[in-house]
Amino acid sequence: MFSKKLPPLQSFLVQVSRRASHLARQQYDVIVVGGGHAGTEAAAAAARVGAETLLVTQKIHTIGALSCNPSLGGVGKGQLVKEVDALDGLCGRAGDWAGIHFSILNRRKGPAVWGPRAQLDRQLYREFIQSELLSTPRLTVLEGSVEELLVTEPDPEEPGHHRVTGICLANGSQPISASSVVLTTGTFLSGSLFMGQTSSPGGRIGDAPSSAGLSQTLRERLGLRIGRLRTGTPPRIVKDSVDLSLAELFPSDSTPTPFSFLNTHTRCKPEDQLPCHLTHTTPGVERVVMESLHLNCHIQEDAKGPRYCPSIESRVLRFPGRQHQVWLEPEGLTSDLLYPQGLSMTMPPDVQLRLIREIPAMHRAEIHTPGYGVQYDFVCPTQLSPALQVKNTQGLFLAGQINGTTGYEEAAAQGLWAGVNAARWALSLPAVMLSRTESYIGVLIDDLVSRGVTEPYRMFTSRAEFRTSLRPDNADLRLTLKGFEEVGCVSSLRHQEAVRVRDSLQDALEALQTLTVSTPTWRKKLPNIHISEAKNTIVTGMNMLQYNDVSFEMLASAYPECLSPYMEFSQRLKIEAVYRPHCDLQKKEIERIQKEEKMSLPQDIDYFSLPVSLSQEVREILDRVRPSTVSLHIQCICYFPKSFFLAAEEPIYQSTLGKMN
């Protein structure tokens, strides 16, 4: 893959601009609004499913831009990237192409919660995404700003009070029709930028604000509940002005781990990768923050900010007297800038300079671009179905920060799934769902649509009940075959590779299980491994691989005739052997939850008049959320008594009551 040559960025812009100025049609199956991580994945996924797709973005050259930190993955987030890749998404392969520092986070814990992560070259990442979109069949890109949605009466055969049939552009050109629309507006929906005591409309510095008409349509015409969230970004520091000798050096992993299951190596060789550096705040940083609070209107606003990636002002206010980490991260192979992870701030630029110079490594630092804050509208996600379609509006799908999430990875995951279902809606195919028992994407969507958000949502491995099964190493086995056979978003090439891997792993596991040897023989074959003298039984190769100090390479060296053909999968086999007993114990619980997820709830239930014993609070929650299925987290909201299902007068409920109880 890495042997291919990307077209020059200018070539991409010329080709797309030509297509944009001469739209061949005014009717598409799917229109995607926004060219960020959610929008690019949504547009590519819709096109892969088979829909004629139009991607509308304010600036073509910012498609795929890394608006904030130049990195991808992490704990929980890396799992999402692996799953997006398993479904043939873009960001994993883009990360392998543009990565300049690869590492696995959380290695001290088990492989199920390892976090694949990479620092990225901003320009290389953007160029890769743009190249992929340009070469995607059935996908057209248009530069423009969406003024409002075309809304008509709903199809009486489908649930919903409205129907979206296209978009109107701000330039007054002819409306563009579509069977479905995906909104991925990021921070641009009624966005405001803050720096010190000044504010201006916008979702990202240097870009025009989005049209107020779109937010008005969602709020007033469609009657959606809208909230307000905030985020921010740190200043960019001139690299040559930082004394990195005063910071702790963190090199990349000696053997980089690719995100994509299609790649065996990364584009950037290990010896060419750049290090990161770690430093810390000082009491002087806290002093500058406290002295400048009156000059910082963003921090005084009521809108909720990200709990797990807070500004330095929020950190100082919440944890006074503490020292905070600051990671100095490269922005590219040839970039002269550093990204100070942990120093998001919205104070005036001159105060920002005072603050960063309180850190020894940056005592002479110069700021290239000051940090700033953003406030933006989001749609309360409990108004969405698990397909990410707005419940009361036919043909309208939402993905990314408009749903109250934060992070590239969460946006990409939602974008892919919204794009898939938007295409299936347009092609008159049934919606598809991902269970929280089979993917982190399923966990993410289920949390959003069943629980909602009160602050920007970030993925963690702790959110997944079955994380020992939902590992980074097996995302292809969990999702690629389903993506090809049931969803239609996976190419035949990727499917063939997944089938090869599945069959090889099955053969290897069978070989391990049939390799039965007495413990005295194992002691002779593996003399450096402690095997209790009290044991004198027959032990399988699978059992031996569960020992901490035993690797698959050791077993293959002892029994090359039956195990050496599978050396390619040595790490995956070790992980599979370690987790298999626990995963086997979880199977019954997973099957129970999956059965409940298939039990549909009618959307027209009047929860306030149901003659059952439910508190008023529970009735209000059920009426607001209107769950579509009886799933694990709906049960976390309230307990459903047997009388509730009987009152629903649906045979499926009555037939399954005995199993549930």
ChimeraX attribute file (.defattr): number of C-alpha atoms within 10 A of each C-alpha:
attribute: neighborCount
match mode: 1-to-1
recipient: residues
	/A:1	12
	/A:2	13
	/A:3	6
	/A:4	6
	/A:5	9
	/A:6	14
	/A:7	13
	/A:8	10
	/A:9	16
	/A:10	11
	/A:11	11
	/A:12	19
	/A:13	15
	/A:14	12
	/A:15	12
	/A:16	21
	/A:17	15
	/A:18	13
	/A:19	15
	/A:20	18
	/A:21	11
	/A:22	10
	/A:23	13
	/A:24	9
	/A:25	9
	/A:26	12
	/A:27	18
	/A:28	22
	/A:29	24
	/A:30	33
	/A:31	35
	/A:32	32
	/A:33	28
	/A:34	27
	/A:35	28
	/A:36	25
	/A:37	30
	/A:38	34
	/A:39	34
	/A:40	31
	/A:41	32
	/A:42	39
	/A:43	36
	/A:44	30
	/A:45	31
	/A:46	34
	/A:47	25
	/A:48	24
	/A:49	23
	/A:50	19
	/A:51	27
	/A:52	22
	/A:53	29
	/A:54	29
	/A:55	24
	/A:56	25
	/A:57	24
	/A:58	19
	/A:59	15
	/A:60	21
	/A:61	18
	/A:62	16
	/A:63	21
	/A:64	25
	/A:65	19
	/A:66	19
	/A:67	14
	/A:68	15
	/A:69	19
	/A:70	21
	/A:71	23
	/A:72	25
	/A:73	28
	/A:74	23
	/A:75	19
	/A:76	26
	/A:77	24
	/A:78	28
	/A:79	33
	/A:80	31
	/A:81	33
	/A:82	30
	/A:83	30
	/A:84	32
	/A:85	26
	/A:86	29
	/A:87	29
	/A:88	29
	/A:89	26
	/A:90	24
	/A:91	28
	/A:92	27
	/A:93	27
	/A:94	23
	/A:95	29
	/A:96	26
	/A:97	24
	/A:98	26
	/A:99	31
	/A:100	27
	/A:101	28
	/A:102	31
	/A:103	21
	/A:104	19
	/A:105	16
	/A:106	15
	/A:107	13
	/A:108	8
	/A:109	9
	/A:110	12
	/A:111	20
	/A:112	22
	/A:113	24
	/A:114	22
	/A:115	24
	/A:116	27
	/A:117	26
	/A:118	26
	/A:119	26
	/A:120	27
	/A:121	23
	/A:122	22
	/A:123	18
	/A:124	20
	/A:125	24
	/A:126	19
	/A:127	24
	/A:128	23
	/A:129	22
	/A:130	25
	/A:131	18
	/A:132	14
	/A:133	24
	/A:134	19
	/A:135	9
	/A:136	14
	/A:137	14
	/A:138	19
	/A:139	23
	/A:140	22
	/A:141	26
	/A:142	21
	/A:143	19
	/A:144	18
	/A:145	22
	/A:146	23
	/A:147	20
	/A:148	20
	/A:149	24
	/A:150	17
	/A:151	19
	/A:152	14
	/A:153	13
	/A:154	18
	/A:155	12
	/A:156	9
	/A:157	6
	/A:158	10
	/A:159	15
	/A:160	17
	/A:161	16
	/A:162	21
	/A:163	23
	/A:164	22
	/A:165	26
	/A:166	25
	/A:167	23
	/A:168	19
	/A:169	17
	/A:170	14
	/A:171	10
	/A:172	9
	/A:173	8
	/A:174	10
	/A:175	17
	/A:176	18
	/A:177	21
	/A:178	23
	/A:179	23
	/A:180	28
	/A:181	32
	/A:182	29
	/A:183	25
	/A:184	30
	/A:185	29
	/A:186	28
	/A:187	26
	/A:188	28
	/A:189	27
	/A:190	22
	/A:191	24
	/A:192	22
	/A:193	25
	/A:194	25
	/A:195	22
	/A:196	24
	/A:197	13
	/A:198	14
	/A:199	15
	/A:200	13
	/A:201	19
	/A:202	23
	/A:203	23
	/A:204	21
	/A:205	18
	/A:206	7
	/A:207	13
	/A:208	14
	/A:209	21
	/A:210	22
	/A:211	19
	/A:212	15
	/A:213	17
	/A:214	21
	/A:215	22
	/A:216	17
	/A:217	17
	/A:218	16
	/A:219	14
	/A:220	10
	/A:221	13
	/A:222	17
	/A:223	13
	/A:224	20
	/A:225	14
	/A:226	15
	/A:227	18
	/A:228	21
	/A:229	24
	/A:230	24
	/A:231	25
	/A:232	25
	/A:233	25
	/A:234	23
	/A:235	25
	/A:236	20
	/A:237	23
	/A:238	18
	/A:239	22
	/A:240	13
	/A:241	17
	/A:242	21
	/A:243	14
	/A:244	18
	/A:245	9
	/A:246	14
	/A:247	20
	/A:248	15
	/A:249	14
	/A:250	13
	/A:251	15
	/A:252	21
	/A:253	14
	/A:254	12
	/A:255	13
	/A:256	25
	/A:257	18
	/A:258	24
	/A:259	34
	/A:260	25
	/A:261	20
	/A:262	18
	/A:263	16
	/A:264	13
	/A:265	18
	/A:266	23
	/A:267	19
	/A:268	19
	/A:269	14
	/A:270	18
	/A:271	9
	/A:272	12
	/A:273	19
	/A:274	20
	/A:275	17
	/A:276	20
	/A:277	19
	/A:278	18
	/A:279	21
	/A:280	16
	/A:281	20
	/A:282	18
	/A:283	13
	/A:284	15
	/A:285	22
	/A:286	21
	/A:287	13
	/A:288	18
	/A:289	24
	/A:290	13
	/A:291	10
	/A:292	15
	/A:293	15
	/A:294	13
	/A:295	18
	/A:296	20
	/A:297	17
	/A:298	27
	/A:299	22
	/A:300	10
	/A:301	12
	/A:302	10
	/A:303	17
	/A:304	16
	/A:305	25
	/A:306	19
	/A:307	14
	/A:308	11
	/A:309	20
	/A:310	19
	/A:311	23
	/A:312	21
	/A:313	23
	/A:314	18
	/A:315	19
	/A:316	19
	/A:317	13
	/A:318	11
	/A:319	11
	/A:320	11
	/A:321	11
	/A:322	13
	/A:323	16
	/A:324	17
	/A:325	15
	/A:326	19
	/A:327	20
	/A:328	26
	/A:329	23
	/A:330	27
	/A:331	23
	/A:332	22
	/A:333	19
	/A:334	9
	/A:335	13
	/A:336	15
	/A:337	21
	/A:338	24
	/A:339	24
	/A:340	23
	/A:341	20
	/A:342	20
	/A:343	28
	/A:344	25
	/A:345	31
	/A:346	32
	/A:347	30
	/A:348	19
	/A:349	18
	/A:350	11
	/A:351	18
	/A:352	24
	/A:353	20
	/A:354	16
	/A:355	23
	/A:356	25
	/A:357	18
	/A:358	20
	/A:359	21
	/A:360	18
	/A:361	22
	/A:362	22
	/A:363	16
	/A:364	15
	/A:365	21
	/A:366	18
	/A:367	19
	/A:368	14
	/A:369	14
	/A:370	20
	/A:371	23
	/A:372	24
	/A:373	27
	/A:374	26
	/A:375	26
	/A:376	25
	/A:377	24
	/A:378	25
	/A:379	24
	/A:380	21
	/A:381	30
	/A:382	24
	/A:383	24
	/A:384	26
	/A:385	23
	/A:386	28
	/A:387	23
	/A:388	30
	/A:389	25
	/A:390	22
	/A:391	22
	/A:392	19
	/A:393	24
	/A:394	25
	/A:395	27
	/A:396	28
	/A:397	26
	/A:398	30
	/A:399	32
	/A:400	28
	/A:401	27
	/A:402	27
	/A:403	32
	/A:404	26
	/A:405	26
	/A:406	24
	/A:407	21
	/A:408	24
	/A:409	29
	/A:410	28
	/A:411	27
	/A:412	27
	/A:413	31
	/A:414	31
	/A:415	34
	/A:416	29
	/A:417	32
	/A:418	33
	/A:419	38
	/A:420	30
	/A:421	30
	/A:422	35
	/A:423	33
	/A:424	23
	/A:425	21
	/A:426	21
	/A:427	17
	/A:428	10
	/A:429	12
	/A:430	11
	/A:431	17
	/A:432	14
	/A:433	18
	/A:434	19
	/A:435	21
	/A:436	27
	/A:437	22
	/A:438	19
	/A:439	22
	/A:440	34
	/A:441	28
	/A:442	20
	/A:443	21
	/A:444	24
	/A:445	28
	/A:446	26
	/A:447	21
	/A:448	23
	/A:449	24
	/A:450	27
	/A:451	18
	/A:452	20
	/A:453	18
	/A:454	14
	/A:455	18
	/A:456	21
	/A:457	22
	/A:458	19
	/A:459	25
	/A:460	18
	/A:461	22
	/A:462	11
	/A:463	15
	/A:464	21
	/A:465	15
	/A:466	22
	/A:467	21
	/A:468	19
	/A:469	24
	/A:470	23
	/A:471	26
	/A:472	24
	/A:473	22
	/A:474	21
	/A:475	24
	/A:476	28
	/A:477	14
	/A:478	19
	/A:479	22
	/A:480	28
	/A:481	21
	/A:482	18
	/A:483	20
	/A:484	19
	/A:485	11
	/A:486	11
	/A:487	22
	/A:488	19
	/A:489	26
	/A:490	24
	/A:491	15
	/A:492	11
	/A:493	9
	/A:494	20
	/A:495	21
	/A:496	14
	/A:497	15
	/A:498	21
	/A:499	15
	/A:500	12
	/A:501	16
	/A:502	16
	/A:503	12
	/A:504	16
	/A:505	19
	/A:506	13
	/A:507	15
	/A:508	22
	/A:509	19
	/A:510	13
	/A:511	17
	/A:512	23
	/A:513	15
	/A:514	14
	/A:515	17
	/A:516	17
	/A:517	14
	/A:518	13
	/A:519	20
	/A:520	16
	/A:521	13
	/A:522	20
	/A:523	15
	/A:524	11
	/A:525	15
	/A:526	16
	/A:527	10
	/A:528	10
	/A:529	15
	/A:530	11
	/A:531	16
	/A:532	10
	/A:533	9
	/A:534	7
	/A:535	11
	/A:536	12
	/A:537	11
	/A:538	14
	/A:539	18
	/A:540	18
	/A:541	23
	/A:542	25
	/A:543	15
	/A:544	24
	/A:545	22
	/A:546	19
	/A:547	15
	/A:548	10
	/A:549	11
	/A:550	16
	/A:551	17
	/A:552	25
	/A:553	18
	/A:554	15
	/A:555	22
	/A:556	19
	/A:557	13
	/A:558	16
	/A:559	14
	/A:560	14
	/A:561	9
	/A:562	15
	/A:563	22
	/A:564	17
	/A:565	13
	/A:566	19
	/A:567	15
	/A:568	12
	/A:569	14
	/A:570	20
	/A:571	14
	/A:572	16
	/A:573	22
	/A:574	20
	/A:575	19
	/A:576	23
	/A:577	21
	/A:578	20
	/A:579	17
	/A:580	15
	/A:581	11
	/A:582	12
	/A:583	17
	/A:584	10
	/A:585	10
	/A:586	15
	/A:587	14
	/A:588	11
	/A:589	11
	/A:590	18
	/A:591	12
	/A:592	14
	/A:593	18
	/A:594	18
	/A:595	15
	/A:596	18
	/A:597	19
	/A:598	14
	/A:599	15
	/A:600	15
	/A:601	18
	/A:602	14
	/A:603	14
	/A:604	9
	/A:605	14
	/A:606	12
	/A:607	20
	/A:608	15
	/A:609	8
	/A:610	14
	/A:611	10
	/A:612	16
	/A:613	11
	/A:614	16
	/A:615	10
	/A:616	11
	/A:617	10
	/A:618	16
	/A:619	19
	/A:620	13
	/A:621	16
	/A:622	19
	/A:623	16
	/A:624	13
	/A:625	19
	/A:626	24
	/A:627	23
	/A:628	18
	/A:629	17
	/A:630	19
	/A:631	22
	/A:632	17
	/A:633	16
	/A:634	22
	/A:635	11
	/A:636	10
	/A:637	13
	/A:638	15
	/A:639	11
	/A:640	15
	/A:641	13
	/A:642	15
	/A:643	13
	/A:644	17
	/A:645	18
	/A:646	15
	/A:647	14
	/A:648	17
	/A:649	11
	/A:650	13
	/A:651	10
	/A:652	15
	/A:653	21
	/A:654	16
	/A:655	10
	/A:656	14
	/A:657	13
	/A:658	9
	/A:659	9
	/A:660	11
	/A:661	7
